[in-house]
Amino acid sequence: MGKSKLAPSAGHSIPRLELCGAVLATEIGEFVSDHLSIPTSSFSQWNYVPTHLNPADAATKGSVSDMRNMLDTWLTGPEQFCSKDLTEIGPEVDYPLVSPDEDKDIRPEVSAFKADLSKNLTPMEDRFAKFSTWDSLLSALSTLRHVSASYRGSNYCTGWHLCQNTKHESELKDTEHFILRCVQRQAFKAELEAIEGKHNLPRNSRIQDLSPYIDDVGLLRVGGRLNNLQGSGLASLNPVIIPNGHVATLLVRFFHNKVFHQGRAITEGAVRSHGFWILGGKRLISTII
C-alpha cells in the first residue's frame, strides 16, 4: 500500500515537505494497524532514507520502466533496512528538537491592522447620550473645553484643573453653541454643505420649509419672512434648528423643569422663547410629559 501527494511548486520548504510526508506515513501506518491488527511502530524504528533508496519516489517517476524497476523495492522496502546494513545509508545522526520560536523554517504569523480614524470615530451625539440632564452636559463640556484650551495655551490657565471661569455665562454660551453645532453637523450634513456651497437644499430635506441659513457662529437657524419682523431678538425671531434626539430631549426636560412642570403648551412656549426650534417638538414634548 502506498500513497503520495503533489506538493505545490512554491510556498513550502524541504523540512516542511518532509514533515508532511511523515504525517502521511503515520496516517497510513495507523490505517494498516487498525485493519490488520498490527502493533504500531515506535519512533525508534524511523530512519532516514536516501533519495536513491526511497521507494516513495516511484510515485513521482514519469516513465513506466522506472516504476517496474522500483516495484520490488516498493513491495519489500529498501534491502539495507531488511538486512540491517545501514552503512550505505550513512552514520546515525541525532537531530535535536528545535524550539518553534527559533526555527527559521517556521514562517512567523504576521497580522496587519488598518485603522481609518476619519470613519470610525464615535459620533459626538452618542457621547452626549451619557448625560441625563442638560446642566450636566453643559457643565462637563465647558470644563473639558476650558482644560483643552489651557493645554493649547489659548487662555491664561495651564494644565488640568477645575476653574470657576467655566461657569461664566460667556463660557456656557460658547459650549452651548459647540454642542448644537455637533448635533447639527451629524443630522444636517447635506443641508450644511448645500448652504455653504450656495446650492439648493436636497429635495428630501426635513428643514426645507424652514428656509434655513447659517449664522455667524455656524448654527443653522430658521429663516424666511420672519427676518422682516421688528421688535424681537434673534433668539425668538430666528431660533436654532434642533434635530429630534437625545439633546432635544435634554432641552425639553430642562425647560419643563424651568416652568415648574406645567403643560405641553407652556413647555413648548419656553423652548421657543429661548431660541430653539425642535423638529417634531410637539410630539416629543407630549411623549416626555
C-alpha positions as CSV (number, residue, x, y, z in Angstrom):
1,M,0.0,0.0,0.0
2,G,1.3,3.5,-0.8
3,K,0.1,7.0,-1.0
4,S,1.5,10.2,-2.4
5,K,0.6,13.8,-2.7
6,L,1.6,16.5,-5.1
7,A,3.2,19.4,-3.4
8,P,2.9,23.0,-4.8
9,S,5.9,24.5,-6.6
10,A,6.2,27.3,-4.1
11,G,5.4,28.2,-0.5
12,H,6.9,25.1,1.2
13,S,10.4,24.4,2.4
14,I,12.1,21.0,2.3
15,P,11.8,20.4,6.0
16,R,8.1,21.2,5.9
17,L,7.6,18.8,3.0
18,E,9.4,16.1,4.9
19,L,7.2,16.7,7.9
20,C,4.1,16.4,5.7
21,G,5.5,13.1,4.4
22,A,6.0,11.9,8.0
23,V,2.4,12.8,8.8
24,L,1.1,11.0,5.8
25,A,3.2,7.9,6.7
26,T,1.8,8.0,10.2
27,E,-1.8,8.1,8.9
28,I,-1.1,5.1,6.6
29,G,0.5,3.2,9.5
30,E,-2.5,3.8,11.7
31,F,-4.8,2.7,9.0
32,V,-2.9,-0.6,8.4
33,S,-2.5,-1.2,12.1
34,D,-6.3,-0.8,12.7
35,H,-7.3,-3.1,9.8
36,L,-4.6,-5.9,10.2
37,S,-4.3,-5.8,13.9
38,I,-0.6,-5.0,13.6
39,P,1.1,-3.1,16.5
40,T,2.0,0.4,15.7
41,S,5.7,1.3,15.3
42,S,7.7,3.4,17.7
43,F,9.7,6.4,16.8
44,S,12.9,4.4,17.2
45,Q,12.0,2.4,14.1
46,W,12.1,5.6,12.0
47,N,15.2,6.1,9.9
48,Y,16.3,8.5,7.2
49,V,16.2,7.0,3.7
50,P,18.4,8.5,1.0
51,T,16.7,9.6,-2.2
52,H,18.1,6.8,-4.4
53,L,16.8,4.1,-1.9
54,N,13.5,5.7,-1.2
55,P,10.6,3.7,-2.8
56,A,8.2,6.5,-2.3
57,D,10.0,8.3,-5.2
58,A,8.5,5.8,-7.6
59,A,5.2,7.7,-7.4
60,T,6.9,10.8,-8.8
61,K,8.6,9.0,-11.8
62,G,7.2,9.8,-15.2
63,S,8.1,6.6,-17.1
64,V,6.7,3.0,-16.7
65,S,10.2,1.5,-16.8
66,D,11.2,3.4,-13.7
67,M,8.1,2.1,-12.0
68,R,8.9,-1.5,-12.9
69,N,12.4,-1.2,-11.6
70,M,11.3,0.0,-8.3
71,L,8.3,-2.3,-7.9
72,D,10.2,-4.8,-5.8
73,T,11.6,-2.1,-3.6
74,W,8.1,-0.7,-3.3
75,L,6.7,-4.0,-2.0
76,T,9.6,-5.1,0.2
77,G,11.3,-1.9,1.2
78,P,15.0,-1.0,0.9
79,E,17.3,-4.0,1.2
80,Q,19.6,-2.1,3.5
81,F,16.8,-1.9,6.1
82,C,15.8,-5.6,5.7
83,S,19.5,-6.7,6.1
84,K,20.1,-4.0,8.7
85,D,23.1,-2.9,6.6
86,L,22.9,0.8,7.3
87,T,26.4,1.6,6.1
88,E,25.1,2.9,2.7
89,I,22.5,4.9,4.5
90,G,25.1,6.7,6.5
91,P,26.0,7.1,10.2
92,E,23.2,7.7,12.6
93,V,22.8,11.4,13.2
94,D,21.0,12.9,16.2
95,Y,18.7,15.8,15.3
96,P,17.7,17.6,18.4
97,L,14.4,19.3,18.7
98,V,14.4,23.0,17.9
99,S,12.2,25.5,19.6
100,P,9.5,26.8,17.2
101,D,10.4,30.4,18.2
102,E,14.0,29.8,17.0
103,D,13.2,27.7,13.9
104,K,13.9,29.7,10.8
105,D,11.8,27.4,8.6
106,I,8.7,28.2,10.6
107,R,7.1,31.2,9.0
108,P,6.1,33.8,11.5
109,E,2.5,34.8,11.8
110,V,2.2,38.4,10.7
111,S,-1.0,40.3,11.4
112,A,-1.7,43.7,9.7
113,F,-4.2,46.1,11.0
114,K,-5.5,49.2,9.4
115,A,-7.3,52.0,11.3
116,D,-9.3,54.6,9.5
117,L,-9.8,57.3,12.1
118,S,-11.9,59.5,9.8
119,K,-14.6,56.9,9.5
120,N,-14.5,55.0,12.8
121,L,-14.9,58.0,15.2
122,T,-17.8,57.8,17.6
123,P,-20.4,60.4,16.7
124,M,-20.4,63.3,19.2
125,E,-24.1,62.9,19.9
126,D,-23.5,59.3,21.0
127,R,-21.1,60.7,23.6
128,F,-23.8,63.3,24.7
129,A,-26.1,60.3,25.4
130,K,-24.1,59.5,28.5
131,F,-25.5,62.6,30.2
132,S,-29.0,62.6,31.7
133,T,-29.5,66.4,32.2
134,W,-28.8,69.5,30.1
135,D,-27.0,71.1,33.0
136,S,-24.6,68.2,33.5
137,L,-23.8,68.1,29.8
138,L,-23.2,71.8,29.6
139,S,-21.0,71.8,32.7
140,A,-18.9,68.8,31.7
141,L,-18.3,70.1,28.1
142,S,-17.5,73.6,29.4
143,T,-14.8,72.2,31.7
144,L,-13.3,69.9,29.1
145,R,-13.1,72.7,26.5
146,H,-11.5,75.0,29.1
147,V,-8.9,72.4,30.0
148,S,-8.2,71.7,26.3
149,A,-7.7,75.4,25.7
150,S,-5.4,75.5,28.7
151,Y,-3.1,72.9,27.3
152,R,-3.1,74.7,23.9
153,G,-2.2,77.9,25.6
154,S,-5.4,79.6,24.3
155,N,-6.2,81.1,27.7
156,Y,-4.5,82.3,30.9
157,C,-4.9,78.9,32.7
158,T,-2.5,76.0,32.5
159,G,-2.8,72.2,32.8
160,W,-5.7,70.1,34.2
161,H,-7.7,71.9,36.8
162,L,-11.2,72.9,37.8
163,C,-11.8,76.5,37.1
164,Q,-14.7,78.8,38.1
165,N,-14.4,80.5,34.7
166,T,-16.2,77.6,33.2
167,K,-19.4,78.7,34.9
168,H,-19.3,82.2,33.4
169,E,-22.2,83.0,31.0
170,S,-19.9,83.5,28.0
171,E,-18.2,80.2,28.5
172,L,-21.5,78.3,28.9
173,K,-22.9,80.1,25.8
174,D,-19.9,79.1,23.7
175,T,-20.3,75.5,25.0
176,E,-24.0,75.5,24.1
177,H,-23.1,76.6,20.6
178,F,-20.5,73.9,20.4
179,I,-23.0,71.2,21.4
180,L,-25.6,72.4,18.9
181,R,-23.1,72.6,16.1
182,C,-22.0,69.0,16.7
183,V,-25.7,67.8,16.7
184,Q,-26.5,69.8,13.5
185,R,-23.3,68.5,11.7
186,Q,-24.5,65.0,12.3
187,A,-28.1,65.4,11.5
188,F,-28.0,68.1,8.7
189,K,-24.7,67.4,7.0
190,A,-26.1,67.5,3.5
191,E,-28.0,70.7,4.2
192,L,-25.0,72.5,5.7
193,E,-22.9,71.5,2.7
194,A,-25.5,72.8,0.3
195,I,-25.9,76.2,2.1
196,E,-22.1,76.6,2.4
197,G,-21.8,75.9,-1.3
198,K,-24.7,78.2,-2.1
199,H,-26.7,75.3,-3.6
200,N,-30.3,74.3,-3.2
201,L,-31.3,72.1,-0.4
202,P,-31.9,68.4,-1.1
203,R,-35.5,67.7,-2.1
204,N,-35.9,65.2,0.8
205,S,-34.6,67.6,3.4
206,R,-36.7,67.8,6.6
207,I,-35.9,71.5,7.0
208,Q,-36.5,72.8,3.5
209,D,-39.7,74.6,4.5
210,L,-37.9,76.5,7.2
211,S,-35.6,78.4,4.8
212,P,-32.6,77.7,7.0
213,Y,-29.4,79.8,7.0
214,I,-26.1,79.7,8.8
215,D,-25.4,82.4,11.4
216,D,-22.1,84.0,12.5
217,V,-21.3,81.1,14.9
218,G,-22.0,78.4,12.4
219,L,-25.5,77.4,13.6
220,L,-28.5,76.6,11.4
221,R,-31.4,78.9,12.1
222,V,-34.9,79.3,10.9
223,G,-35.1,82.0,8.1
224,G,-37.7,83.2,5.7
225,R,-40.1,86.1,6.2
226,L,-39.5,86.1,10.0
227,N,-36.4,88.2,9.3
228,N,-38.7,91.1,8.4
229,L,-40.3,91.2,11.8
230,Q,-39.4,94.0,14.2
231,G,-39.2,94.2,18.0
232,S,-37.9,90.7,18.6
233,G,-34.5,89.4,19.4
234,L,-32.5,86.9,17.3
235,A,-33.4,84.0,19.6
236,S,-37.2,84.2,19.1
237,L,-37.0,85.6,15.6
238,N,-34.6,83.0,14.1
239,P,-34.5,80.0,16.5
240,V,-31.8,77.4,16.2
241,I,-33.0,74.2,14.5
242,I,-32.6,71.2,16.8
243,P,-33.0,67.6,15.4
244,N,-35.1,65.2,17.3
245,G,-32.7,63.2,19.5
246,H,-31.1,63.0,22.9
247,V,-30.0,66.7,23.1
248,A,-33.6,67.7,22.2
249,T,-34.9,65.5,25.0
250,L,-32.5,67.1,27.5
251,L,-33.6,70.6,26.4
252,V,-37.3,69.7,26.8
253,R,-36.7,68.3,30.2
254,F,-34.7,71.3,31.2
255,F,-37.4,73.8,30.2
256,H,-40.1,71.6,31.6
257,N,-38.4,71.9,35.0
258,K,-38.0,75.7,34.4
259,V,-41.7,76.2,34.1
260,F,-42.4,74.0,37.1
261,H,-43.8,71.1,35.3
262,Q,-46.7,72.9,33.6
263,G,-48.4,71.6,30.5
264,R,-47.2,70.9,27.0
265,A,-48.1,74.3,25.6
266,I,-46.2,76.2,28.3
267,T,-43.2,74.0,27.9
268,E,-43.2,74.4,24.2
269,G,-43.5,78.1,24.5
270,A,-40.5,78.2,26.9
271,V,-38.4,76.2,24.4
272,R,-39.4,78.5,21.5
273,S,-38.9,81.7,23.5
274,H,-35.3,80.7,24.4
275,G,-34.5,80.3,20.7
276,F,-34.8,76.6,19.9
277,W,-36.9,75.1,17.1
278,I,-37.1,71.3,17.8
279,L,-38.2,69.2,14.8
280,G,-41.2,67.2,15.9
281,G,-41.2,69.2,19.1
282,K,-44.9,68.8,20.0
283,R,-44.8,65.1,19.8
284,L,-41.5,64.9,21.7
285,I,-42.9,67.2,24.5
286,S,-46.1,65.1,24.7
287,T,-44.0,61.9,25.0
288,I,-41.8,63.3,27.8
289,I,-44.7,64.9,29.7
